[in-house]
Amino acid sequence: MEITPELVKRVAANARLNLKEDEVKKFAAEMKEILENFKKLAEVNTDNTEPSFHPVPVKNVAREDKVGKGLDREEALALTPHHKNGYFRGPKTI
């Protein structure tokens, strides 16, 4: 793919950037260099390489969920003065 000033201007317009003519020339050269570097990366043999999505192994540090005894309604409502008819009472919302 050839990087032309017109391509840079189109990309800049999509990104809503107002570039000066000297900036267009500078970015065209930089984009060409970046694409050349990606071509070099494409030449690397990665046939026996495992994909690496995260540089550090991720493991779950949270405890395993286990069913335990919970509070019944009366015990839970006994912990707050804000209850009515067997339910927690909250502030009015409009």
Buried (B, 14 or more C-beta within 10 A) or exposed (E): EEBEEEBBBEBBEEEEEEBEEEEBEEBBEEBBEEEEEEEEEEEEEEEEEEEEEEEEEEEEEEEEEEEEEEEEEEEEBEEEEEBEEEEEEEEEEE
